[in-house]
Amino acid sequence: MSAFETILKGDELVLIDFFATWCGPCKMMSPILDQLKKKSGNIVRILKVDVDKNPKIAASYQVRGVPTLVLMKSGTILWRQSGVVELHALEQVLQQHQ
C-alpha cells in the first residue's frame, strides 16, 4: 500500500485537491485551501494531486475536470465537488463531517 493509500484509509479527514498547473480555477483554489488549513488546524489533512503527474490516481477517483475536491475518511468518500469552492462552504462541509 502506498503512503497515499495509507493516509486515505486512516481515521483523519483528508481533503484531496485534484488540480493541474495550467488550470486558472485551480490557481484560485490554492489560497482558499491555504486559509482553510490555517483556520482548521489538525481537523483536516489537505493533499494536492496534480492530475497530469498522477493520471492513474485521478482516473481511479473518476476526476473529469479540475479542480475537483474530494473529502475522505477511513477510505470512504464523504463529499466531492468540482470547481472553485469558497472558504465558508468548505468550512461547513468540514463541520458536517467531523
DSSP file (Angstrom, degrees, kcal/mol; ACC not computed):
  #  RESIDUE AA STRUCTURE BP1 BP2  ACC     N-H-->O    O-->H-N    N-H-->O    O-->H-N    TCO  KAPPA ALPHA  PHI   PSI    X-CA   Y-CA   Z-CA
    1    1 A M              0   0    0      0, 0.0     2,-0.0     0, 0.0     0, 0.0   0.000 360.0 360.0 360.0 134.3    0.0    0.0    0.0
    2    2 A S     >  -     0   0    0      1,-0.1     4,-2.3     4,-0.0     5,-0.2  -0.286 360.0-109.3 -75.6 164.9    1.4    3.4   -0.9
    3    3 A A  H  > S+     0   0    0      1,-0.2     4,-2.3     2,-0.2     5,-0.2   0.882 121.4  55.9 -59.3 -38.4    1.7    6.3    1.5
    4    4 A F  H  > S+     0   0    0      1,-0.2     4,-2.1     2,-0.2    -1,-0.2   0.938 109.1  44.8 -58.5 -49.6   -1.2    8.0   -0.3
    5    5 A E  H  > S+     0   0    0      1,-0.2     4,-1.6     2,-0.2    -1,-0.2   0.870 110.6  54.8 -64.6 -37.6   -3.5    5.0    0.3
    6    6 A T  H  < S+     0   0    0     -4,-2.3     4,-0.5     1,-0.2    -1,-0.2   0.917 108.7  48.1 -61.8 -44.1   -2.4    4.7    3.9
    7    7 A I  H >< S+     0   0    0     -4,-2.3     3,-1.1     1,-0.2     5,-0.2   0.920 111.1  51.0 -62.0 -44.1   -3.3    8.3    4.6
    8    8 A L  H 3< S+     0   0    0     -4,-2.1    67,-2.7     1,-0.3    68,-0.2   0.783 109.0  50.5 -67.3 -27.3   -6.7    7.8    2.9
    9    9 A K  T 3< S+     0   0    0     -4,-1.6    -1,-0.3    65,-0.3    -2,-0.2   0.512  94.2 101.0 -88.1  -4.3   -7.6    4.8    4.9
   10   10 A G  S <  S-     0   0    0     -3,-1.1    64,-2.3    -4,-0.5    65,-0.3  -0.091  86.0-105.9 -75.3 177.9   -6.7    6.5    8.2
   11   11 A D  S    S+     0   0    0     62,-0.2     2,-0.2    63,-0.1    -1,-0.1   0.546  88.3  93.0 -83.6  -9.0   -9.1    8.0   10.7
   12   12 A E  S    S-     0   0    0     -5,-0.2    62,-0.4     1,-0.1     2,-0.3  -0.520  85.0-102.6 -87.7 155.7   -8.4   11.6    9.9
   13   13 A L  E     -a   44   0A   0     30,-0.7    32,-2.5    -2,-0.2     2,-0.4  -0.561  39.0-165.1 -70.2 135.5  -10.4   13.7    7.5
   14   14 A V  E     -aB  45  72A   0     58,-2.8    58,-3.0    -2,-0.3     2,-0.6  -0.991  10.0-161.3-128.5 125.4   -8.5   14.1    4.2
   15   15 A L  E     -aB  46  71A   0     30,-3.0    32,-2.7    -2,-0.4     2,-0.5  -0.928  11.3-158.2-105.9 116.5   -9.3   16.7    1.6
   16   16 A I  E     -aB  47  70A   0     54,-3.3    54,-2.1    -2,-0.6     2,-0.8  -0.835   2.1-159.0 -97.7 127.3   -7.8   15.9   -1.8
   17   17 A D  E     -aB  48  69A   0     30,-3.3    32,-2.8    -2,-0.5     2,-0.6  -0.894   4.6-161.7-104.9 102.2   -7.4   18.7   -4.3
   18   18 A F  E     +aB  49  68A   0     50,-3.0    50,-1.8    -2,-0.8     2,-0.3  -0.772  31.3 153.7 -83.7 120.6   -7.1   17.3   -7.8
   19   19 A F  E     -a   50   0A   0     30,-2.4    32,-2.9    -2,-0.6    33,-0.4  -0.838  38.6-139.3-141.0 172.4   -5.6   20.1   -9.8
   20   20 A A    >   -     0   0    0     -2,-0.3     3,-1.4    30,-0.2     6,-0.1  -0.992  22.5-129.8-136.8 145.5   -3.5   21.0  -12.9
   21   21 A T  T 3  S+     0   0    0     -2,-0.3    -1,-0.1     1,-0.3     6,-0.0   0.775 109.3  51.7 -65.2 -26.2   -0.7   23.6  -13.1
   22   22 A W  T 3  S+     0   0    0      4,-0.0     2,-0.6    -3,-0.0    -1,-0.3   0.451  86.3 107.1 -87.9  -2.0   -2.3   25.1  -16.3
   23   23 A C    <>  -     0   0    0     -3,-1.4     4,-1.6     1,-0.2    -3,-0.1  -0.697  54.4-160.0 -91.4 117.2   -5.8   25.5  -14.7
   24   24 A G  H  > S+     0   0    0     -2,-0.6     4,-1.3     1,-0.2     3,-0.4   0.936  93.4  48.3 -59.1 -51.6   -6.9   29.0  -13.8
   25   25 A P  H  > S+     0   0    0      0, 0.0     4,-1.5     0, 0.0    -1,-0.2   0.832 107.2  58.5 -60.3 -30.2   -9.6   28.0  -11.3
   26   26 A C  H  > S+     0   0    0      1,-0.2     4,-1.4     2,-0.2    -2,-0.2   0.897 102.9  52.7 -63.9 -38.8   -7.1   25.6   -9.7
   27   27 A K  H  < S+     0   0    0     -4,-1.6    -1,-0.2    -3,-0.4    -3,-0.1   0.829 107.3  52.4 -66.3 -30.8   -4.8   28.6   -9.0
   28   28 A M  H  X S+     0   0    0     -4,-1.3     4,-0.7     1,-0.2    -1,-0.2   0.820 106.4  54.5 -70.8 -31.3   -7.8   30.4   -7.4
   29   29 A M  H  X S+     0   0    0     -4,-1.5     4,-2.6     1,-0.2     5,-0.3   0.824  92.0  73.8 -71.6 -31.9   -8.3   27.3   -5.1
   30   30 A S  H  X S+     0   0    0     -4,-1.4     4,-2.0     1,-0.2    -1,-0.2   0.899  98.6  41.6 -55.3 -51.6   -4.8   27.3   -3.8
   31   31 A P  H  > S+     0   0    0      0, 0.0     4,-2.2     0, 0.0    -1,-0.2   0.837 113.2  55.8 -67.1 -28.9   -5.1   30.4   -1.4
   32   32 A I  H  X S+     0   0    0     -4,-0.7     4,-2.3     2,-0.2    -2,-0.2   0.920 109.1  46.4 -65.4 -42.5   -8.5   29.2   -0.3
   33   33 A L  H  X S+     0   0    0     -4,-2.6     4,-2.4     2,-0.2    -1,-0.2   0.863 109.8  54.4 -67.9 -35.1   -7.0   25.9    0.7
   34   34 A D  H  X S+     0   0    0     -4,-2.0     4,-2.0    -5,-0.3    -2,-0.2   0.922 110.3  46.4 -62.0 -43.4   -4.2   27.7    2.5
   35   35 A Q  H  X S+     0   0    0     -4,-2.2     4,-2.5     2,-0.2     5,-0.2   0.906 110.5  53.2 -64.3 -41.8   -6.7   29.7    4.5
   36   36 A L  H  X S+     0   0    0     -4,-2.3     4,-2.9     1,-0.2     5,-0.3   0.918 108.2  50.3 -59.5 -44.1   -8.7   26.5    5.3
   37   37 A K  H  X S+     0   0    0     -4,-2.4     4,-1.7     1,-0.2    -1,-0.2   0.911 111.5  48.1 -62.4 -42.6   -5.5   24.8    6.6
   38   38 A K  H  < S+     0   0    0     -4,-2.0    -1,-0.2     1,-0.2    -2,-0.2   0.904 118.1  40.6 -64.0 -41.0   -4.7   27.8    8.9
   39   39 A K  H  < S+     0   0    0     -4,-2.5    -2,-0.2     1,-0.2    -1,-0.2   0.847 120.4  41.3 -77.9 -34.7   -8.3   28.0   10.2
   40   40 A S  H >< S-     0   0    0     -4,-2.9     3,-2.1    -5,-0.2    -2,-0.2   0.651  80.6-178.4 -92.7 -15.4   -8.9   24.3   10.6
   41   41 A G  G >< S-     0   0    0     -4,-1.7     3,-0.5    -5,-0.3    -1,-0.2  -0.329  71.6  -5.5  58.8-121.1   -5.6   23.2   12.0
   42   42 A N  G 3  S+     0   0    0      1,-0.2    -1,-0.3    -2,-0.2     3,-0.1   0.317 109.7  95.3 -91.7   8.6   -5.5   19.5   12.6
   43   43 A I  G <  S+     0   0    0     -3,-2.1   -30,-0.7     1,-0.2     2,-0.3   0.877  95.4  18.0 -65.7 -36.2   -9.2   18.9   11.7
   44   44 A V  E <   -a   13   0A   0     -3,-0.5     2,-0.5    -7,-0.1   -30,-0.2  -0.983  65.4-141.3-139.6 146.3   -8.3   18.0    8.1
   45   45 A R  E     -a   14   0A   0    -32,-2.5   -30,-3.0    -2,-0.3     2,-0.6  -0.927  22.1-148.7-104.1 130.4   -5.3   17.0    6.1
   46   46 A I  E     -a   15   0A   0     -2,-0.5     2,-0.4   -32,-0.2   -30,-0.2  -0.887  13.4-173.0-106.3 123.4   -5.1   18.5    2.6
   47   47 A L  E     -a   16   0A   0    -32,-2.7   -30,-3.3    -2,-0.6     2,-0.5  -0.943  11.2-150.8-114.1 134.8   -3.4   16.6   -0.2
   48   48 A K  E     -a   17   0A   0     -2,-0.4     2,-0.5   -32,-0.2   -30,-0.2  -0.911  10.8-169.5-106.5 129.0   -2.8   18.1   -3.6
   49   49 A V  E     -a   18   0A   0    -32,-2.8   -30,-2.4    -2,-0.5     2,-0.7  -0.958  14.9-146.2-122.4 113.9   -2.8   15.7   -6.6
   50   50 A D  E >>  -a   19   0A   0     -2,-0.5     4,-1.9   -32,-0.2     3,-0.6  -0.682   9.0-154.1 -76.7 114.3   -1.5   17.0   -9.9
   51   51 A V  T 34 S+     0   0    0    -32,-2.9    -1,-0.2    -2,-0.7     7,-0.2   0.776  91.9  55.4 -65.7 -25.6   -3.7   15.2  -12.5
   52   52 A D  T 34 S+     0   0    0    -33,-0.4    -1,-0.2     1,-0.2   -32,-0.1   0.823 115.1  37.8 -75.1 -30.4   -1.1   15.5  -15.2
   53   53 A K  T <4 S+     0   0    0     -3,-0.6    -2,-0.2     1,-0.2    -1,-0.2   0.671 127.5  35.7 -90.5 -19.7    1.6   13.8  -13.0
   54   54 A N     X  +     0   0    0     -4,-1.9     4,-2.2     1,-0.1     3,-0.2  -0.448  65.2 152.8-131.6  59.1   -0.8   11.3  -11.4
   55   55 A P  H  > S+     0   0    0      0, 0.0     4,-2.5     0, 0.0     5,-0.2   0.827  73.3  56.2 -63.0 -31.5   -3.3   10.3  -14.1
   56   56 A K  H  > S+     0   0    0      2,-0.2     4,-2.2     1,-0.2     5,-0.1   0.914 108.8  46.2 -67.0 -41.6   -3.9    6.8  -12.6
   57   57 A I  H  > S+     0   0    0     -3,-0.2     4,-1.2     2,-0.2    -1,-0.2   0.935 113.7  49.0 -65.1 -45.3   -5.0    8.3   -9.2
   58   58 A A  H ><>S+     0   0    0     -4,-2.2     5,-2.5     1,-0.2     3,-0.5   0.914 112.5  48.3 -59.9 -43.3   -7.2   10.9  -10.9
   59   59 A A  H ><5S+     0   0    0     -4,-2.5     3,-1.8     1,-0.2    -1,-0.2   0.885 105.5  57.6 -64.9 -38.9   -8.8    8.2  -13.1
   60   60 A S  H 3<5S+     0   0    0     -4,-2.2    -1,-0.2     1,-0.3    -2,-0.2   0.761 110.9  43.7 -66.2 -22.8   -9.4    5.9  -10.0
   61   61 A Y  T <<5S-     0   0    0     -4,-1.2    -1,-0.3    -3,-0.5    -2,-0.2   0.210 113.9-120.2-102.8  13.2  -11.4    8.8   -8.5
   62   62 A Q  T < 5 +     0   0    0     -3,-1.8     2,-0.7     1,-0.2    -3,-0.2   0.862  44.1 178.7  51.6  43.9  -13.2    9.5  -11.8
   63   63 A V      < +     0   0    0     -5,-2.5    -1,-0.2     1,-0.2     3,-0.1  -0.681  11.8 168.1 -78.3 116.7  -11.9   13.1  -11.9
   64   64 A R        +     0   0    0     -2,-0.7     2,-0.3     1,-0.2    -1,-0.2   0.639  63.2  18.8-103.7 -20.9  -13.2   14.5  -15.1
   65   65 A G  S    S-     0   0    0    -47,-0.0    -1,-0.2    18,-0.0   -47,-0.1  -0.974  84.9 -86.8-147.8 159.3  -12.4   18.2  -14.5
   66   66 A V  S    S+     0   0    0     -2,-0.3   -47,-0.2     1,-0.2   -40,-0.1  -0.930  95.8  37.8-122.8 148.4  -10.2   20.3  -12.3
   67   67 A P  S    S+     0   0    0      0, 0.0    16,-3.3     0, 0.0     2,-0.4   0.543  73.2 164.4 -75.3 146.4  -10.3   21.5   -9.7
   68   68 A T  E     -BC  18  82A   0    -50,-1.8   -50,-3.0    14,-0.3     2,-0.4  -1.000  19.9-157.5-125.2 129.6  -12.1   18.6   -8.0
   69   69 A L  E     -BC  17  81A   0     12,-3.2    12,-2.2    -2,-0.4     2,-0.4  -0.900   8.4-173.5-107.6 135.0  -12.2   18.4   -4.3
   70   70 A V  E     -BC  16  80A   0    -54,-2.1   -54,-3.3    -2,-0.4     2,-0.5  -0.992   9.4-156.6-130.6 124.0  -12.8   15.0   -2.5
   71   71 A L  E     +BC  15  79A   0      8,-3.1     7,-3.1    -2,-0.4     8,-1.3  -0.881  22.5 175.2-101.6 127.4  -13.3   14.7    1.2
   72   72 A M  E     +BC  14  77A   0    -58,-3.0   -58,-2.8    -2,-0.5     2,-0.3  -0.910  19.4 179.7-131.8 156.5  -12.5   11.3    2.6
   73   73 A K  E >  S- C   0  76A   0      3,-1.9     3,-2.0    -2,-0.3   -62,-0.2  -0.928  77.1  -3.5-153.1 134.5  -12.2    9.5    6.0
   74   74 A S  T 3  S-     0   0    0    -64,-2.3   -65,-0.3   -62,-0.4   -63,-0.1   0.832 129.8 -56.2  52.8  37.1  -11.4    5.8    6.6
   75   75 A G  T 3  S+     0   0    0    -67,-2.7     2,-0.4   -65,-0.3    -1,-0.3   0.511 113.0 117.7  79.6   3.9  -11.2    5.2    2.8
   76   76 A T  E <   -C   73   0A   0     -3,-2.0    -3,-1.9   -68,-0.2     2,-0.6  -0.883  66.1-126.7-110.1 135.2  -14.8    6.4    2.2
   77   77 A I  E     +C   72   0A   0     -2,-0.4    -5,-0.2    -5,-0.2     3,-0.1  -0.691  29.1 174.5 -78.1 120.9  -15.7    9.4    0.1
   78   78 A L  E     -     0   0A   0     -7,-3.1     2,-0.3    -2,-0.6    -6,-0.2   0.739  64.9  -5.4 -95.7 -29.7  -17.8   11.7    2.2
   79   79 A W  E     -C   71   0A   0     -8,-1.3    -8,-3.1     2,-0.0    -1,-0.4  -0.979  58.3-177.6-163.4 148.1  -18.2   14.6   -0.2
   80   80 A R  E     +C   70   0A   0     -2,-0.3     2,-0.3   -10,-0.2   -10,-0.2  -0.985   5.0 170.4-152.6 149.0  -16.9   15.8   -3.6
   81   81 A Q  E     -C   69   0A   0    -12,-2.2   -12,-3.2    -2,-0.3     2,-0.3  -0.973  21.4-139.9-157.1 142.5  -17.3   18.8   -5.8
   82   82 A S  E     +C   68   0A   0     -2,-0.3   -14,-0.3   -14,-0.3     2,-0.1  -0.762  65.2  32.8-100.9 152.0  -15.7   20.2   -9.0
   83   83 A G  S    S-     0   0    0    -16,-3.3     2,-0.3    -2,-0.3   -14,-0.1  -0.297 104.5 -33.5  96.5 176.7  -15.0   23.8   -9.5
   84   84 A V        -     0   0    0    -18,-0.1     2,-0.5    -2,-0.1    -2,-0.1  -0.549  56.9-161.1 -74.3 131.8  -13.9   26.6   -7.1
   85   85 A V        -     0   0    0     -2,-0.3    -2,-0.1    -4,-0.1     5,-0.0  -0.967  18.4-122.5-116.9 127.7  -15.4   26.2   -3.6
   86   86 A E     >  -     0   0    0     -2,-0.5     4,-2.0     1,-0.1     3,-0.2  -0.252  23.1-113.2 -67.3 155.5  -15.5   29.2   -1.3
   87   87 A L  H  > S+     0   0    0      1,-0.2     4,-2.5     2,-0.2     5,-0.2   0.909 114.9  51.4 -55.8 -49.3  -13.8   29.1    2.1
   88   88 A H  H  > S+     0   0    0      1,-0.2     4,-1.9     2,-0.2    -1,-0.2   0.859 109.3  51.7 -62.0 -34.4  -17.0   29.3    4.1
   89   89 A A  H  > S+     0   0    0     -3,-0.2     4,-2.1     2,-0.2    -1,-0.2   0.899 110.0  48.7 -67.6 -40.8  -18.6   26.4    2.1
   90   90 A L  H  X S+     0   0    0     -4,-2.0     4,-2.4     2,-0.2    -2,-0.2   0.896 109.3  53.0 -64.8 -39.8  -15.5   24.2    2.8
   91   91 A E  H  X S+     0   0    0     -4,-2.5     4,-2.3     1,-0.2    -2,-0.2   0.903 108.6  50.1 -62.3 -40.5  -15.7   25.1    6.5
   92   92 A Q  H  X S+     0   0    0     -4,-1.9     4,-2.1     2,-0.2    -1,-0.2   0.913 109.0  51.5 -63.6 -42.5  -19.4   24.0    6.5
   93   93 A V  H  X S+     0   0    0     -4,-2.1     4,-1.2     1,-0.2    -2,-0.2   0.923 110.5  48.9 -60.1 -44.7  -18.5   20.7    4.8
   94   94 A L  H  X S+     0   0    0     -4,-2.4     4,-0.6     1,-0.2     3,-0.4   0.909 109.5  51.9 -62.7 -41.8  -15.8   20.0    7.4
   95   95 A Q  H >< S+     0   0    0     -4,-2.3     3,-0.7     1,-0.2    -1,-0.2   0.890 107.7  52.9 -62.3 -38.6  -18.2   20.8   10.3
   96   96 A Q  H 3< S+     0   0    0     -4,-2.1    -1,-0.2     1,-0.2    -2,-0.2   0.798 116.8  38.2 -65.0 -28.8  -20.7   18.3    8.8
   97   97 A H  H 3<        0   0    0     -4,-1.2    -1,-0.2    -3,-0.4    -2,-0.2   0.293 360.0 360.0-111.3   9.5  -18.2   15.5    8.7
   98   98 A Q    <<        0   0    0     -3,-0.7    -1,-0.2    -4,-0.6    -2,-0.1   0.515 360.0 360.0 -68.6 360.0  -16.1   16.0   11.8
